[in-house]
Amino acid sequence: MSLSPANPRCGLCGKTMNLVKTECCGQRMRNDEGNYVLFSYARNSGSRNHRRFTLCAHPHGAGHKGHWKNCQRGRQFFQTEL
């Protein structure tokens, strides 16, 4: 399979089924949030982790305007070198 727009793959695991486009950066990720067990604190869901634990998604989720790279408030909560 090629990596063309006609055959998109998850940016994390490479799978091609059940993909969603992230609202913050438009990347393709496998939608596996339905498999998350409440209060398990598991970190194996790529789309959930991206939405909850990245500098990229934080400003979008908080309703901040502009590009995530310019969000000074988000940088207080995330280590940018990671």
C-alpha positions as CSV (number, residue, x, y, z in Angstrom):
1,M,0.0,0.0,0.0
2,S,1.2,3.5,-0.8
3,L,1.0,6.4,1.6
4,S,-1.2,8.4,-0.7
5,P,-4.3,10.4,0.4
6,A,-6.4,7.5,-1.1
7,N,-4.8,5.1,1.3
8,P,-4.3,7.0,4.6
9,R,-2.6,5.4,7.6
10,C,-2.5,6.2,11.3
11,G,0.4,8.4,12.0
12,L,1.3,6.3,15.1
13,C,0.5,2.7,14.4
14,G,0.3,2.6,10.6
15,K,-3.1,0.9,10.5
16,T,-5.6,1.9,7.8
17,M,-9.0,1.1,9.4
18,N,-11.2,3.3,11.6
19,L,-9.2,6.5,11.1
20,V,-10.2,10.0,12.2
21,K,-8.5,13.3,11.4
22,T,-7.4,15.3,14.4
23,E,-9.1,18.7,14.9
24,C,-5.9,20.4,15.9
25,C,-3.4,19.4,13.3
26,G,-5.3,17.4,10.7
27,Q,-3.2,14.2,11.2
28,R,-4.8,10.8,10.7
29,M,-5.1,8.6,13.8
30,R,-6.9,5.4,14.5
31,N,-10.1,6.0,16.5
32,D,-9.7,3.6,19.3
33,E,-11.1,5.7,22.1
34,G,-14.1,3.3,22.4
35,N,-11.7,0.7,23.7
36,Y,-10.6,2.9,26.6
37,V,-11.6,1.5,30.0
38,L,-12.7,4.3,32.4
39,F,-10.3,4.9,35.3
40,S,-7.8,2.4,33.9
41,Y,-5.4,5.3,33.2
42,A,-4.1,3.3,30.2
43,R,-2.1,5.3,27.7
44,N,-2.5,3.0,24.8
45,S,-5.1,4.9,22.8
46,G,-3.3,7.1,20.2
47,S,-6.2,9.4,19.4
48,R,-7.1,9.9,23.1
49,N,-3.5,10.5,24.1
50,H,-3.1,13.0,21.3
51,R,-6.2,14.9,22.3
52,R,-5.4,14.9,26.0
53,F,-1.6,14.9,26.4
54,T,0.0,16.9,23.6
55,L,1.0,20.5,23.2
56,C,-0.5,20.4,19.7
57,A,-4.1,19.5,20.9
58,H,-4.2,21.5,24.2
59,P,-4.8,25.0,22.7
60,H,-7.5,23.7,20.4
61,G,-9.3,21.8,23.2
62,A,-9.0,24.9,25.4
63,G,-10.5,27.1,22.7
64,H,-7.4,29.2,22.2
65,K,-7.1,30.9,18.8
66,G,-4.1,30.7,16.6
67,H,-1.4,28.1,15.9
68,W,-0.3,25.8,18.8
69,K,3.3,26.8,18.3
70,N,2.4,30.3,19.5
71,C,0.4,29.2,22.6
72,Q,2.4,30.4,25.6
73,R,-0.1,29.0,28.0
74,G,0.1,25.5,26.6
75,R,3.9,25.6,27.0
76,Q,3.4,25.9,30.8
77,F,1.8,22.5,30.8
78,F,3.9,20.5,28.4
79,Q,7.6,19.9,28.0
80,T,8.3,21.2,24.5
81,E,11.5,19.1,24.0
82,L,9.5,15.9,24.1
